[in-house]
Structures are given as structure tokens and as C-alpha cells.
Amino acid sequence: MRMNMPVQPGEVVLRSLSARSVVLSLLLGAHPPRLPVKDLVRLVKPFGIGGSTLRAALSRMVAAGDLRRTDAVYGLSDRLLARQRRQDDALHPGTRAWDGDWEMAVITATGRGPAERAELRARLTDLRLGELREGVWLRPANLDRPLPDDLERVAQRYTVRPERPARDLVALLWPLDAWAATGRALLAHAARADRPADRLTGYAAVVRHLLTDPVLPPALAPADWPATALRAAYTDYLRELTGTVRGAAGRPPGPAM
């Protein structure tokens, strides 16, 4: 299994900054994720987005099911609320002390089409499981979260203690060197970016990268693993934005995944 990585390890690939991505960034980071249109007009202005462009984007997002509108207040749809929960978890993953156990999920369902297989693979990856071979997924049992009950329809779940050395197994499951190189490149980009748009796109890439962090137990993480530094840099960025959105939301916004 390979995570969603750039073409070359250490290469920073940033998505273009559209009105939609800025609005999603603001709402995905707001708790609760609702903002009046008058505040959105003010908040998107530093990113070079005018009022007419914003309103056109909001209309398209409502039509596409990204947003819900109540009077002049826009909030995330249920689908994007689930995305917000994944983003929050990426920034603050719940962990517990690791005692050597591993989670294992073995796919038992048959007759699934390509789309169903791809969807299941994405779900297991979102749960930070790594694919050892087709249909066999596992990870150190250090995450403080249950696997969804509905996975029982397609997979058998086990707690195991592999005979293979844990560090060797981790190296098979995740491209750790490539992930760390990209993380360090993102930190360097964030440190030198100064324009609001550059900073937003950079930290959006940080969030997406953290979604693929395997969140290993300290005993199995490589030396100088950059995940902690990435989370700290992102937290500092949020503090910078606090004044920008004060009065518009209870908490500051964060970049969209």
C-alpha cells in the first residue's frame, strides 16, 4: 500500500487556490462550521476573491451539495462534516500506550466491483491501516478508536502479535522515508511563504499530508519524524488567523484538505 504521495519524495505539490477551496478552508476549520455571507466576504478578500466571485462560488457549492444555506448563513453539508471530523482527527489523533498488539482486518467479502473495492481501500487507508498484501490490512494497536461496526460485513477483525520484527513490518506497510521527506519540504515551504494565498495553500497541503500519517507508536517511529513539527506549525498558523475571524466563528479556520 502506498499513500497519496507527490511524484518525487520531498517534492511539494500545491493545489490551486480557488474561491471554493478558500470557502471550504474557512468552514472546515470553524467550530461550528457556519459563517454568515457578510463575514465570508470579509474573510476571502485577502485572498484576492471579490464579492461577486464568492457569491457565484457559494451558489455552485450549494447546488453541488457541499454547503447548506439558512437565510444568509452557509454551513457544511453532512458529507463535508464527516470530512471535517477526519481533518480534526488528523490534527489531534487519539492514541494510547502500545503494548505490542496489532490490529488486523482481513477482507472476506467477494464479488465486489472495482468501485466498491476502491471505496473499501480508501476507508481502510483513512483508518490508518496499511495493506500488507491484497485483502490483509494491519497496524500497531495504538490508536484510541474502534473500527466501524459496518466493516464486519466485509472483513474479519483480529488482534495479533506478528512474529516479524515490528520495525520491519512498519517499513513494509508505509513509505516512511518518502513521507518524512515530503513533511520536511512542507515545513520549509511554510517557513518561507509570506503571501496569504501561499500560506493557505501550503498549510492545506500540510493537512492533507497529516491525513496520511500512520501515527506510529514512539517506539516504531523513525528518528526526526516530522509529524509533531507539522502539527505544531499548523497550530501556530491557526493562531495567526484567530484575529482575522474573531466574531465570525467560535474558533479559527484551517486549510481544507
N, C-alpha and C positions, 0 to 999 in steps of 0.2 A: 504494500500500500504506500502510495506517495501522496503527500499533502499538496495543496494548491500553491505551488512554488513558482517564482519567476523563471525565465528561461535559463538564467545562469545564477548559481548561488551568490548571494551578496548583491545582486542587481536590484535596484529599487524601481518598481514599475508602478506608476501612479495613474489612477483613473482620472479622466477629465472631469472638471468641476461644472456641473450643470445646475440649473435652478432646482431641479428635482433632488439632486444629491445634497444640496445645501439645506433644503427644507427637511429632508429626512435626517440629516445630521443634527439639526436643531431639535427635532421631535424625538428622535431615538435617545437623545441624551437628557431630555426633560422628564421629570417625575413630578406630577403626572404628565404624560406626553400629549399635551394640548396647549395650543397657543392661539390667541386672537390674531386675526389677519393684520390689524394695525401694528402689533408687535413683530410679526413676521416681516412686514415691510421695512421696519427699522432694522431688524437683525440681519437681513440679507444685503442691505445697502453696502457694507464694507467689502462685500464680495463681488461688487460690480453688477448687481442684479436690481433692475428697476421695478417699480410697482406693477406696470403692465405685464412685464415678463413673469413676475411672480404670480400674478392672478391667473395668467394663462396656464402656468405650471400647476397651480392648485386645482384648477378645473380638470385638467387631464388626470391628475392623481386621484381625484375623487371618482372620476369615470372609470379609472383602472382598478379601483378597489384598494388603493394604497392608503387613502385617507377617508375619514368621515367628517362631515361638516354639520355643525349645530349652530344655527344662526351665523355669526361671523367668527366662530371658533373652529379650528381644524385640529383633529386628533388622529392618531394612528388607528388603522383597521386591526381586526383580530390577528390577521396574518402577520402584520408588522409588530404587533405587541409581542408575539412569540419571538420575532427577530430581536426585539429589544431585550427580552429575557436572556437570549443566547449571548448578546453583547455584554450585558451586565455580568453574566457568569464568566465570560472571557476575562473581564477585568478583575473580578473577585471570585475566583473558583473556590468552592468549598472543599477542603481536604481534611484528612485525618492521618494519624500516625500509621506508617506502613509496617506490617508485621511479616511481610514475605509472601502473602497471598496474592493471587492474580484473579481478575475477572476474566471469564471466558464465555463467549457466545458462539454457538455452532449453528449455522443455518441449516434447518431441516426441511423447510418448505420447498416444493418442487413445482414445475410448470409455470413459473413466473416469466413474464415477458421482459425485454430489455429495459423498459421504462421502470417497471417495478423493481428490478434488480438495482438499477441506478439509484432509485429513491431510497431503498434499504441501505445501500452502501453509503449514501450521504448521511443518513440518520445515524448509522454506527460511527461514522467519522466524526459527526457533531458530538457524539457521546465520548469522544476522545479514545475510542478503541482503535487498535492497529490491526491490520489484516496480515496474519502470519502466512496463510495460503487461502485459496478461494474457499469461502464459507467458514473460515475459522478466524475469529477476532478475539483479541485479548489485550489486557493492560494491567499494570500493577493496581491492586485494590486499595488505592489511597484517596479516591475521590469520595466525598461525603454526599453521595446522591444515589438513589436507586435507578435501575434501568426501567424504562417504561413497561407497564404491565402488558401492553399490546404486542410487545416483541415475542411473547410466549407463543403467539400464533405462528411465527415463522422461524423461531430459534429456540434451542435449549440453552439454558444458562447454568454455569458451573463456577465454583470457586476451586482453584487448582494451585499446585505448587510445582512448577516445571522443574525438571532435573537440569535443564540447560542453565548456565550461569545467567543471572538476571541482566547484567550489563550487555552480554552478547545478544540476548533476546530483544532488549530495547533497541539495540543498533539495527536489528533486522526489521523492526516494526516502523521506525521513524528515521528520516534523513536528518539526523541531529546536526551534523556539521553544516549542511546547507541551511537549515533553519536558523542556526546561530549566526551564520554569516549574513543572512538577509536581515536578521534582527539588528545586528550591529550597523549595517548600512542604513537602516531606517532611523536609528538613533543619530547617526551622523547627519542625515538629511534634516531631521527635525532641529538639530542644533544650529544649522546654518540658514534655514528658511526664515524669511522675515516678512514677506507679504502675507496678508490674511489668507488668501486663496492657497498659497503654497503650504502654509502651516496646516490648513484644514485638510487638504488632500494628503499631506504627509501623515497626519495623525489618523486619518481614515485608514490608511494603509497599515498603520500600527495596530489598529483594532482588528482588521482582517487577519493580520499575522498572528495576533494573540489567540484568535479563534482556533488556530491550528497548533497551538502549544500543547504538547502531550501532558503537561502538568505532572512531571515525574516526581517521585519521592526524592528528597535531597540526596539520599544515598546513591541514586541512579542518575542524577542529572550531571551532565558534563561540567567541568570547571568553567567558570566565567559564563555560565548560561545567561543570556541577556534578557530573559523574560521579566525578571524583577525590575531591571532598569527600564524596560519598555513600559511597564505598568506605572512606575514612578514618574517617568517623563509625561505620560498621558495625564496622570493626575495633576501634575503641575500645569499642563496646558488647560485643563478644565478650570483650575483656579484663576488663570488669566482671563477666562471668558466669564467668570462669575459676574463681574460688574456689567458686562455687556447685556446680560439677560436678566439682571435684577429687576424684579417687578413683572417679568414676563412668564416666569416659571419658578417652581419651588426649588429647583436645582439647576445647575448649569447644563448646557447642551454638550454633546460629544459627537465626534465624527461618525458618520454612518459607515457600516461595514462595506 
